Amino acid sequence: MIKKTIFFFLILVLSLSLSSSEQMYDLVIKGAFVFDGSLEKPVKLDVAIRGNTIVKIAKLISGKSARIIQANGLYLSPGFIDLHSHVDDGMYFSENRACLNYLKQGVSTVVVGQCGQSAWPIFEKADDLIELWSKEGIGPNAALLVGHGTVREIAMGMDDRPADAEELENMKKLVKEAMEQGAVGFSTGLVYEPGKFSDTDEVIELVKVIAPYNGIYHTHIRNESETLLQAVEEAITIAKTTNVRTNISHFKVIGKPNWGLVKEASAMIEDARDQGLSITADQYPYRFSSNSPYMRLIPSEGWRLKDQERLTILDIIGTLDHLRDEQILSLYEKTTPYLPISRSHQTFLDELPRKRLVEFVASRVFQAAMASGPYNIRERKLFLERLKDPRYKKLIEAQIEAGLNNAAAPENTIIAVCVEKQYEGKSLEQIASIKGKSIAETAIELELMGAKCVPLRMCEPDIEFIMKKDYVATGSDGEAAFFGLGWPHIRSYSTFLHKIKKYGLMKKTVSIPHIIRSQTSLPADIMNWTDRGWIKEGYKADIVVFDMNKIQTPTSVTNPHQYSSGVTYLVINGKIAIENGEWTGVLPGKVLTRSNKGSTQ
């Protein structure tokens, strides 16, 4: 009896040993050409995943797997990391939580809270957004930054003045609180209100707060045109004074007269890096800027006289100031998209001083864009009357020409949307020639019919010069657009695949491995993540599988809401988010907080 028991025990041990040698995986991707995140050429390999982790990489992986993807002829790389994104605005709402326009580009991680605007609404905390997204799920992983503009508005409103000692202390407390709750860094938008009202010393004091947390400082520098060099120098000074990792957002120079300045700016950055400072940058590969890139052909000063009476936000403030607090709050509740009003939201409103409450609600209710230009019938009437006066006509035409030449010049001003469809995609210069009219006359005619133009304010040589730098990552600067609504920048739908197709495959400006690195291991290194951005055993299973020969980016300035294609599979934290080019319906993303240093919670 004892011998029989021992025999069966040995058989059981042997069978367990044999089954353990047949390693079980959740997913094996077989036969793909693998870009691992380095500058090396791709190698044909199998990649095995268990849970949310890459557990084996080999030329041939055998063993059982719950799912096998045959990827022969396809390419595999780490999921793309968007180092500079504004998708947090759209992703706040459940309708856009998947961030589908980015998943279809192969993006697995986004860094949000950029340009001085915190990743969470002004009336909430980092904890609130982390809890919301962790509970309800998100498409890509997201790392959160606390914004300078947001904390400044909380501490002192939109006042155009230096912060006093108490206000600065309050801002520091807000930054520290966000870092304690899981934010990974701090951002500034020094060209926007209220960030532009600060001086360098204020920014330095706030950046110092994130130093003990090994946070990163992302900056939309103070100027990206004629004083670019001074703005870069300020960023270097902040990095040197605080010893905090610093990333210059959407590195470029705007305006035809300034083209070429990026060479001097790059030399300054490289000199600082040689001195041991951790300074990097990100870039989007397009010639036009702004998440609202469609601009007027006639500058605002051309539409009205300086002393002409017109509706401004001051009128709205003056009107609201006559209302009782409860009336003002009622008006706000009827216009805010953040419904229902949460407890923290209500507390924020209740604690605003009267003057701040009036200004806050006025700024949210007033739509400045609708108060001037061709859609304002009053201003349109007055504008047409002034055109009849030769003196004003000459002045307006001079303002138009000066504005165009400063931005991009007529040959680089593209008509994107026009009721006369034959002119869409043509430059203002081409259309003027076709019509046999002056540039200014053509601009006036097109503007009055509601045409939208896109000025190409950057140049290709600058874009390619920056792209070649080994410290410049890819950052779309895009948004989680509501599909079909508005006129977003095409970068929101195409940045990552556009860069591969245009600059890697077609122009061969840089190698494909260089591009893959710029949107995988480089941004991961910039963010100090040690478990993402590479195809390595032990790293998180954020993986994109794509068909290099089928990349399509149909989005255009005349029809921006077009999804890119070419991504066959996208795996985020081990879960398949895109399969055969389509969303699977899962929300596998995690909030990558400072406490877990980029690993999933």
C-alpha positions in Angstrom: 0.0 0.0 0.0 2.8 2.4 0.9 4.7 1.6 -2.3 1.5 2.3 -4.4 1.0 5.6 -2.6 4.6 6.6 -3.3 4.2 5.6 -7.0 1.1 7.7 -7.5 2.8 10.6 -5.7 5.8 10.4 -8.1 3.5 10.3 -11.1 1.7 13.4 -9.8 5.0 15.3 -9.3 6.2 14.3 -12.7 3.0 15.4 -14.4 3.1 18.8 -12.6 6.7 19.2 -13.7 5.9 18.5 -17.3 2.9 20.8 -17.4 4.9 23.7 -15.8 7.5 23.3 -18.6 4.7 23.9 -21.1 4.5 27.6 -20.1 1.1 29.1 -20.3 0.7 32.6 -21.9 -2.3 34.9 -22.3 -1.2 36.2 -25.6 1.6 35.4 -28.1 2.3 37.6 -31.1 4.3 35.5 -33.6 6.5 36.4 -36.5 6.4 40.2 -36.4 9.4 42.4 -37.3 10.1 43.9 -33.9 11.3 47.4 -33.2 12.4 47.2 -29.6 12.6 51.0 -29.0 16.3 51.3 -29.8 17.9 52.5 -33.1 18.5 49.0 -34.2 16.7 47.5 -37.3 13.7 45.3 -36.6 14.2 41.6 -36.0 11.6 38.9 -36.7 10.6 37.6 -33.2 7.8 36.2 -31.1 6.6 38.1 -28.1 4.7 36.5 -25.2 2.5 38.2 -22.7 1.1 37.1 -19.3 -1.2 39.4 -17.5 0.0 42.9 -18.2 3.6 42.0 -18.7 5.9 40.9 -21.5 7.4 37.7 -20.2 9.3 36.2 -23.1 10.9 37.4 -26.4 12.4 34.8 -28.7 12.8 33.8 -32.3 10.3 30.9 -31.7 8.1 30.6 -28.6 6.4 27.3 -28.1 3.9 26.4 -25.4 0.3 27.0 -24.8 -1.3 30.4 -25.1 -4.9 31.6 -24.6 -4.6 33.6 -27.8 -2.1 33.6 -30.7 -1.8 36.4 -33.2 0.0 35.6 -36.4 1.8 38.8 -37.4 3.9 37.6 -40.3 4.7 40.6 -42.5 3.6 43.1 -39.8 5.7 45.3 -37.6 5.6 45.4 -33.8 6.9 48.2 -31.5 6.2 49.5 -28.0 2.9 51.4 -27.9 3.4 55.0 -28.8 3.7 57.5 -26.0 2.3 61.0 -26.6 4.6 63.3 -24.6 2.4 66.3 -25.0 -1.4 65.9 -25.3 -4.5 67.9 -24.5 -6.9 64.9 -24.6 -7.8 65.3 -20.9 -10.4 67.9 -21.8 -12.4 65.5 -24.0 -11.5 62.3 -22.0 -13.1 63.9 -18.9 -16.5 63.0 -20.5 -17.5 59.4 -20.8 -18.4 59.8 -24.5 -14.7 60.3 -25.3 -13.1 58.2 -22.6 -11.8 55.7 -25.2 -9.9 58.5 -27.0 -10.4 56.5 -30.2 -8.6 59.0 -32.5 -5.4 58.1 -30.6 -5.9 54.4 -30.2 -6.2 54.1 -33.9 -2.8 55.8 -34.2 -1.3 53.2 -31.9 -1.0 55.5 -28.9 -1.0 53.6 -25.6 0.0 56.4 -23.2 -0.6 60.2 -23.0 0.9 62.9 -20.8 -1.8 65.4 -20.0 -2.3 68.6 -18.1 -0.1 70.6 -20.5 0.5 74.3 -21.2 -0.4 75.4 -17.6 -3.8 73.8 -17.5 -4.1 71.0 -14.9 -5.4 67.7 -16.2 -8.4 68.0 -13.9 -11.0 70.8 -13.9 -10.2 73.8 -11.7 -12.9 72.9 -9.1 -11.4 69.4 -8.6 -8.2 67.8 -7.3 -5.9 65.2 -8.9 -7.4 62.6 -6.6 -10.9 63.2 -8.1 -9.7 62.6 -11.7 -7.6 59.6 -10.7 -10.6 58.1 -8.9 -13.0 58.8 -11.9 -10.7 57.4 -14.6 -9.7 54.4 -12.4 -13.3 53.5 -11.7 -14.8 54.0 -15.2 -11.7 53.2 -17.3 -9.8 55.0 -20.1 -8.5 54.1 -23.5 -4.8 54.9 -23.2 -2.8 55.1 -20.1 -2.5 58.7 -18.8 0.0 60.6 -16.6 -1.2 63.8 -15.1 0.5 67.2 -14.7 -0.5 70.0 -12.4 -0.8 73.3 -14.3 0.6 76.7 -13.4 -2.3 78.6 -14.9 -4.8 76.6 -13.0 -3.2 77.1 -9.6 -2.5 80.8 -10.3 -6.2 81.3 -11.1 -7.2 79.6 -7.9 -4.8 81.6 -5.9 -5.3 85.1 -7.4 -7.8 85.0 -10.3 -6.8 86.4 -13.6 -5.0 89.4 -12.2 -2.1 90.8 -14.3 0.4 91.4 -11.6 3.1 89.6 -9.6 1.9 87.2 -6.9 2.4 88.4 -3.4 4.0 86.2 -0.7 0.7 84.7 0.5 -0.5 83.9 -3.0 2.7 82.3 -4.0 2.6 80.2 -0.8 -0.9 79.1 -1.7 0.2 78.1 -5.2 3.1 76.1 -3.8 0.6 74.2 -1.5 -1.6 73.4 -4.5 1.3 72.0 -6.5 2.6 70.0 -3.5 -0.9 68.6 -2.9 -1.2 67.5 -6.6 2.2 65.8 -6.4 1.3 64.0 -3.2 -1.9 62.8 -4.9 -0.1 61.3 -7.8 0.7 64.0 -10.4 4.0 63.4 -12.2 5.0 67.0 -12.8 4.2 70.6 -13.4 3.4 72.5 -16.6 3.4 76.1 -17.7 1.8 78.0 -20.5 3.7 81.2 -20.4 2.1 82.7 -23.5 -1.4 82.3 -22.1 -3.4 84.1 -19.4 -2.8 84.0 -16.5 0.6 82.2 -16.8 1.9 85.1 -18.9 1.4 87.5 -16.0 4.1 85.6 -13.9 7.8 86.3 -13.8 10.6 83.8 -14.0 11.1 83.9 -10.2 7.5 82.8 -9.6 7.9 79.8 -11.9 11.2 78.8 -10.3 9.6 78.8 -6.9 6.8 76.5 -8.1 9.1 74.2 -10.0 11.2 73.8 -6.9 8.2 72.2 -5.2 8.3 69.2 -7.6 12.0 68.6 -7.1 11.7 66.3 -4.0 9.2 64.1 -6.0 11.6 63.8 -9.0 8.9 65.5 -11.0 9.3 66.8 -14.5 8.7 70.4 -15.7 6.9 70.7 -19.1 6.8 74.2 -20.5 5.1 76.0 -23.3 7.7 78.7 -23.4 7.0 82.4 -23.2 7.5 83.1 -26.9 7.8 80.9 -30.0 8.5 83.6 -32.6 10.7 86.6 -32.6 12.0 86.2 -29.0 12.3 82.4 -29.2 15.9 82.5 -28.0 15.1 84.6 -24.9 12.2 82.2 -24.1 14.5 79.1 -24.4 17.1 80.9 -22.2 14.4 81.3 -19.5 13.6 77.6 -19.7 17.3 76.8 -19.3 17.6 79.2 -16.4 14.6 77.4 -14.6 16.2 74.0 -15.2 19.6 75.1 -13.9 18.2 76.9 -10.8 15.9 74.0 -9.8 17.8 71.0 -11.1 14.5 69.6 -12.3 14.1 67.7 -15.6 12.7 70.2 -18.1 10.9 69.5 -21.4 10.2 72.2 -23.9 6.8 71.6 -25.4 6.1 71.6 -29.2 9.6 73.0 -30.0 9.3 75.2 -33.1 9.5 78.8 -34.4 6.4 80.6 -35.7 6.3 83.3 -38.4 8.2 83.4 -41.7 10.5 86.2 -40.6 11.7 83.9 -37.8 12.3 80.7 -39.7 15.8 79.3 -39.0 16.0 80.5 -35.3 15.5 76.9 -34.2 19.2 76.3 -35.1 20.4 78.8 -32.5 17.8 77.6 -30.0 18.9 74.0 -30.5 22.5 75.0 -29.9 21.5 76.6 -26.6 19.7 73.4 -25.5 22.7 71.3 -26.5 25.1 73.5 -24.6 22.9 73.2 -21.5 22.8 69.4 -21.9 26.5 69.3 -22.3 26.7 71.0 -18.9 24.7 68.2 -17.4 21.2 69.7 -17.4 18.3 67.4 -18.3 16.6 69.3 -21.0 14.6 67.7 -23.8 11.8 68.7 -26.2 8.8 67.4 -28.1 7.5 68.1 -31.5 4.5 67.6 -33.8 5.4 67.2 -37.5 3.1 69.9 -39.1 3.6 73.4 -40.6 0.6 74.9 -38.8 -0.2 75.2 -35.1 -3.0 75.5 -32.5 -5.8 73.1 -31.7 -8.0 75.7 -33.4 -5.8 76.3 -36.5 -8.5 77.9 -38.7 -7.9 81.6 -38.7 -9.4 84.8 -40.2 -7.9 86.4 -43.2 -8.7 89.8 -41.8 -7.1 90.6 -38.4 -9.3 91.7 -35.5 -8.1 95.3 -35.8 -9.2 95.4 -39.4 -12.8 94.6 -38.3 -13.2 97.5 -35.9 -12.0 100.9 -35.0 -10.2 101.3 -31.7 -12.9 103.5 -30.3 -15.8 101.5 -31.8 -18.2 100.3 -29.2 -18.5 96.5 -29.1 -19.4 93.8 -26.7 -16.5 92.6 -24.5 -16.2 90.5 -21.5 -16.1 93.6 -19.4 -19.7 94.3 -20.4 -20.6 90.8 -19.3 -18.8 91.3 -16.0 -20.6 94.6 -15.5 -24.0 93.0 -16.2 -23.4 90.0 -13.9 -22.3 92.3 -11.1 -25.9 93.6 -10.9 -27.2 90.1 -10.2 -27.4 88.3 -6.8 -25.0 85.4 -6.2 -27.8 82.8 -6.6 -28.7 84.3 -10.0 -25.1 84.2 -11.2 -24.8 80.6 -10.0 -28.0 79.7 -11.8 -26.7 81.2 -15.0 -23.5 79.2 -14.6 -25.4 75.9 -13.9 -27.3 76.4 -17.2 -24.0 76.7 -19.2 -21.4 74.4 -17.6 -20.8 71.0 -19.2 -19.7 69.6 -15.8 -23.0 68.2 -14.7 -24.2 67.3 -12.2 -22.5 69.9 -10.0 -20.3 67.8 -7.7 -19.7 68.6 -4.0 -16.2 69.8 -4.7 -17.5 71.8 -7.7 -20.1 73.5 -5.5 -17.6 74.1 -2.7 -15.2 75.8 -5.2 -18.0 78.1 -6.4 -19.2 78.9 -2.8 -15.8 79.9 -1.6 -15.0 82.3 -4.5 -15.1 85.9 -3.4 -17.8 88.0 -5.0 -15.5 89.7 -7.5 -13.9 86.4 -8.5 -17.2 84.7 -8.8 -18.5 87.3 -11.3 -15.2 87.1 -13.3 -15.2 83.3 -13.3 -18.7 82.9 -14.5 -18.4 85.7 -17.0 -15.3 84.0 -18.6 -17.2 80.7 -18.9 -20.3 82.2 -20.3 -18.9 84.8 -22.7 -17.9 83.5 -26.2 -15.4 86.1 -27.5 -15.1 84.4 -30.9 -18.8 85.1 -31.7 -18.5 88.8 -30.7 -16.6 90.0 -33.7 -15.9 89.3 -37.4 -18.1 88.3 -40.3 -20.7 86.4 -38.2 -21.5 89.5 -36.1 -24.0 91.3 -38.3 -23.5 94.6 -36.5 -19.7 94.6 -37.0 -20.2 93.3 -40.6 -22.4 96.3 -41.4 -20.0 98.8 -39.9 -17.0 97.1 -41.6 -18.7 97.3 -45.1 -19.5 101.0 -44.5 -15.8 101.7 -43.7 -14.7 100.0 -46.9 -16.6 102.7 -48.8 -14.2 105.3 -47.4 -10.9 105.3 -49.3 -8.9 106.2 -46.2 -10.3 103.3 -44.2 -10.1 100.9 -47.1 -6.4 101.6 -47.5 -5.8 101.1 -43.8 -7.7 97.8 -43.7 -5.9 96.5 -46.7 -2.5 97.4 -45.1 -3.6 95.6 -41.9 -4.5 92.5 -43.8 -1.2 92.4 -45.7 0.9 93.1 -42.6 -1.0 90.3 -40.7 -0.5 87.8 -43.5 3.1 88.5 -44.0 3.9 88.3 -40.3 2.1 85.0 -39.9 3.0 83.0 -43.1 2.7 85.2 -46.2 -0.1 84.8 -48.9 1.7 81.8 -50.6 1.6 79.9 -47.3 -2.0 80.8 -46.3 -4.2 77.9 -47.3 -7.9 78.2 -47.8 -9.3 75.1 -46.0 -13.0 75.7 -46.0 -14.9 77.7 -48.5 -18.4 77.8 -50.0 -16.7 78.0 -53.4 -15.2 74.5 -53.2 -12.9 74.9 -56.1 -10.7 77.1 -53.9 -10.3 74.7 -51.0 -6.7 73.6 -50.6 -5.3 76.5 -52.6 -3.2 79.3 -51.3 -4.5 82.8 -51.0 -1.9 83.9 -53.5 -3.2 81.3 -56.0 -6.8 82.4 -55.5 -6.0 86.1 -55.9 -4.2 85.3 -59.2 -7.3 83.3 -60.4 -9.6 86.1 -59.5 -7.4 88.8 -60.9 -7.6 90.7 -57.6 -5.1 92.0 -55.0 -4.3 89.8 -52.0 -6.2 92.1 -49.7 -9.3 92.3 -51.9 -9.3 88.5 -52.2 -9.0 88.1 -48.4 -11.9 90.4 -47.8 -14.1 88.6 -50.3 -13.3 85.2 -48.9 -13.7 86.3 -45.3 -17.1 87.8 -45.9 -18.3 84.4 -47.3 -17.1 82.7 -44.2 -14.0 81.0 -45.6 -11.5 79.5 -43.1 -7.8 79.6 -43.7 -4.9 77.7 -42.2 -1.6 79.7 -42.2 1.5 77.5 -42.6 3.5 79.4 -39.9 6.4 76.9 -39.7 8.7 75.7 -42.4 9.7 72.2 -43.5 13.5 72.8 -43.0 12.9 73.7 -39.4 10.6 70.7 -38.8 13.1 68.3 -40.2 16.1 70.0 -38.4 14.3 69.5 -35.1 13.2 66.0 -35.9 16.7 64.8 -36.3 17.7 65.7 -32.7 18.0 62.7 -30.5 16.5 64.5 -27.5 13.2 65.5 -29.3 10.3 63.2 -28.8 6.9 63.1 -30.5 4.1 65.0 -28.9 0.9 65.6 -30.8 -0.4 68.6 -28.9 -3.8 67.3 -30.0 -7.2 66.7 -28.4 -9.8 64.0 -27.9 -12.1 65.5 -30.5 -15.8 64.9 -30.5 -16.0 63.1 -33.8 -17.4 65.3 -36.5 -17.8 68.4 -34.4 -15.8 71.5 -35.0 -12.5 72.0 -36.9 -9.7 70.5 -34.9 -6.0 70.3 -36.0 -5.4 67.2 -38.0 -2.6 66.2 -35.6 -5.4 64.9 -33.3 -6.0 62.1 -35.8 -2.7 61.4 -37.5 0.5 62.6 -35.8 2.2 59.3 -35.1 1.5 57.4 -38.3 1.9 60.6 -40.3 5.4 60.9 -39.0 6.3 57.4 -39.9 4.8 57.6 -43.4 5.9 61.1 -44.5 9.2 61.5 -42.8 10.3 57.9 -42.6 9.0 56.1 -45.6 8.5 58.9 -48.2 11.0 61.6 -47.4 13.4 59.5 -45.5 14.3 62.5 -43.3 15.2 60.1 -40.5 15.2 56.3 -40.2 12.1 54.4 -39.1 13.9 53.2 -35.9 14.7 56.9 -35.1 11.0 57.7 -35.4 9.9 54.7 -33.4 12.4 55.6 -30.6 11.1 59.2 -30.6 7.6 58.0 -29.7 8.4 55.0 -27.4 11.6 54.7 -25.4 12.7 58.3 -25.6 9.5 59.8 -24.1 9.5 56.9 -21.5 13.1 57.9 -20.6 12.1 61.6 -20.5 9.3 60.7 -18.1 11.6 58.5 -16.1 9.5 55.4 -16.7 11.5 52.2 -16.3 8.7 49.7 -17.2 7.3 51.1 -20.5 8.5 52.2 -23.9 10.6 49.1 -24.7 9.9 45.6 -26.0 11.8 43.9 -23.1 11.0 41.0 -20.8 9.5 42.4 -17.6 8.1 45.5 -19.2 4.4 46.4 -19.4 2.6 44.9 -22.4 1.9 48.1 -24.3 2.4 47.0 -27.9 1.4 48.2 -31.3 1.3 45.9 -34.4 1.0 47.8 -37.7 1.2 47.2 -41.4 3.9 49.6 -42.7 2.6 49.3 -46.2 -1.0 50.2 -45.3 -0.6 53.3 -43.3 -3.2 55.9 -44.3 -3.8 59.3 -42.8 -6.8 60.7 -44.7 -7.4 63.6 -42.3 -7.0 67.0 -44.0 -7.6 70.7 -43.3 -10.8 70.5 -45.4 -12.0 67.4 -43.6 -10.1 66.9 -40.3 -12.4 64.3 -38.7 -10.9 61.2 -40.4 -9.3 58.3 -38.5 -5.9 57.0 -39.5 -5.5 53.3 -40.4 -2.6 50.9 -40.5 -2.6 49.8 -36.9 -3.8 46.2 -36.9 -3.5 45.5 -33.2 -3.0 47.7 -30.1 -2.3 46.0 -26.8 -2.5 48.1 -23.6 -1.6 46.6 -20.3 -1.9 43.1 -21.9 -5.5 43.8 -23.2 -6.3 44.1 -26.9 -7.8 47.6 -27.5 -7.6 47.6 -31.3 -8.1 44.3 -33.3 -8.0 44.3 -37.1 -8.0 48.0 -37.0 -11.2 48.4 -34.9 -11.8 49.2 -31.3 -12.7 46.2 -29.2 -14.8 48.2 -26.7 -12.4 47.8 -23.8 -10.9 50.6 -21.7 -7.6 49.1 -20.6 -5.7 52.3 -19.7 -4.4 53.1 -16.2 -3.6 56.4 -14.5 0.2 56.4 -14.2 0.8 58.2 -10.9 4.0 59.4 -9.4 3.7 56.9 -6.6 3.9 53.9 -8.9 6.4 55.5 -11.2 4.5 54.6 -14.3 3.5 51.1 -13.5 -0.2 50.2 -13.4 -2.2 50.5 -10.2 
